[in-house]
Amino acid sequence: MPRISLRRGLGAAAFIVASLALASLAVRAPEGGDAGGVEQTAAHASPAGVPTPGNSATVQSSPDGRRSVRVGPMQKAAGDLSDPQKKDIAMRLVSSAENSTLDWTAQYGYIEDIHDGRGYTGGIVGFCSGTGDMRAVIQRYTDAAPGNKLAKYLPALKRLNGSAAHTGLDPTFTADWKAAAADPAFRAAQDAERDRMYFNPALSQAKQDGLRVLGQFMYYDAIVMHGANGLAKLRRAAAAKAAPPARGGDEAAYLEAFLNARVGLMEAEEAHEDESRVEDAQRVFLAARNFDLDPPLRWRVYGDTYEISV
């Protein structure tokens, strides 16, 4: 789930330094399982930098090599957020907030305890040892590849559900997780559990509410951070202020109400006090009435600027 990570947590001083340096670092556009109770973060999109038919997304050079990306000739891909190109855009947007990079495919081996009360956080959407979704990933991996190095931790992860402790995991778990990231079966397990627990439910509910791609992404980002119960709460709060399009309401008004509710929920949750992924990203796209989430997209998260360009 999206949280303030130690990897970007140098505090206010670092933010000020980053802000002062923004002029020189600004990205320029290139030319032309326990499913129940899981409250954490996790589609099968094309790997970054690997062109495929209909999706020629490639990472472009930029000051840090990771903050600008060209999406290729099919910039206005048809369909909804499940379209491969749109889904890749969604993953890049989430990764900018989760891991401070657009290169989401490099995050399968990420793991650390960010001290948010959920134990270890790891993988492409922040599966957690204390919430059940990390165990679901490893169980799926073990089903596909019996005898893998992570299988031995399943009993400990079952005991740790609801706990921030590392009992039964240390001192070898993080190293084994990072090593497993080289295995395609482990990456596939992360993709599948992300879809099952987060992406597919969010997309289904957004379609029920009559939302286009931007709204579908807003739901996905919300379920990644707040879980299924959190998304349900946000939908109720938004519908109380403005009817969704499926009930004859104005899409922009409904999404504005949804984002307002999201900010309120973030303010009430520990480690989510930085609202830039909403205020400086999703609300910017909404203000531009970019309901199809078409590039070019430019946004800021935690003081850093990112861009997906045509």
TAURLIN-V861747 format. One record per backbone hydrogen bond with DSSP energy under -0.5 kcal/mol. NH is the residue of the N-H (numbers start at 0). CO is the residue of the C=O. If there is no record, write none. Layout:
BEGIN
[[NH | CO] [NH | CO]]
END
This chain:
BEGIN
[[3 | 270] [4 | 2] [7 | 4] [8 | 5] [9 | 7] [13 | 9] [14 | 10] [15 | 11] [16 | 12] [17 | 13] [18 | 14] [19 | 15] [20 | 16] [21 | 18] [23 | 20] [24 | 20] [25 | 21] [33 | 131] [34 | 32] [37 | 34] [40 | 125] [44 | 42] [49 | 46] [50 | 48] [51 | 54] [54 | 51] [57 | 69] [59 | 67] [64 | 61] [68 | 306] [69 | 57] [70 | 308] [74 | 72] [76 | 73] [76 | 74] [82 | 79] [86 | 82] [87 | 83] [88 | 84] [89 | 85] [90 | 86] [91 | 87] [92 | 88] [93 | 89] [94 | 90] [95 | 91] [96 | 92] [96 | 93] [97 | 93] [98 | 94] [99 | 94] [100 | 94] [101 | 65] [103 | 101] [105 | 102] [106 | 103] [109 | 106] [111 | 120] [113 | 111] [113 | 118] [120 | 111] [121 | 126] [122 | 109] [125 | 122] [126 | 121] [128 | 119] [129 | 117] [130 | 127] [131 | 127] [133 | 127] [135 | 131] [136 | 132] [137 | 133] [138 | 134] [139 | 135] [140 | 136] [141 | 137] [142 | 138] [143 | 139] [144 | 140] [147 | 144] [150 | 147] [152 | 149] [153 | 150] [156 | 152] [157 | 153] [158 | 154] [159 | 155] [160 | 157] [161 | 129] [162 | 159] [168 | 165] [169 | 165] [171 | 168] [172 | 168] [175 | 171] [176 | 172] [177 | 173] [178 | 174] [179 | 175] [180 | 176] [180 | 177] [181 | 178] [182 | 179] [183 | 181] [185 | 182] [186 | 182] [187 | 183] [188 | 184] [189 | 185] [190 | 186] [191 | 187] [192 | 188] [193 | 189] [194 | 190] [195 | 191] [196 | 192] [197 | 193] [198 | 193] [199 | 194] [200 | 194] [201 | 197] [202 | 198] [203 | 199] [204 | 200] [205 | 201] [206 | 202] [207 | 203] [208 | 204] [209 | 206] [210 | 205] [213 | 290] [215 | 211] [216 | 212] [217 | 213] [218 | 214] [219 | 215] [220 | 216] [221 | 217] [222 | 218] [223 | 219] [224 | 220] [225 | 221] [226 | 222] [227 | 37] [229 | 225] [230 | 226] [231 | 227] [232 | 228] [233 | 229] [234 | 230] [235 | 231] [236 | 232] [237 | 233] [238 | 234] [239 | 235] [240 | 236] [240 | 237] [241 | 237] [245 | 208] [246 | 243] [247 | 244] [248 | 243] [253 | 249] [254 | 250] [255 | 251] [256 | 252] [257 | 253] [258 | 254] [259 | 255] [260 | 256] [261 | 257] [262 | 258] [263 | 259] [264 | 260] [265 | 261] [266 | 262] [267 | 263] [268 | 264] [268 | 265] [271 | 268] [274 | 272] [277 | 274] [278 | 274] [279 | 275] [280 | 277] [281 | 276] [282 | 277] [284 | 280] [285 | 281] [286 | 282] [287 | 283] [288 | 285] [289 | 284] [290 | 288] [292 | 289] [294 | 74] [295 | 307] [296 | 307] [298 | 305] [299 | 279] [300 | 303] [303 | 300] [305 | 298] [306 | 66] [307 | 296] [308 | 68] [308 | 306]]
END
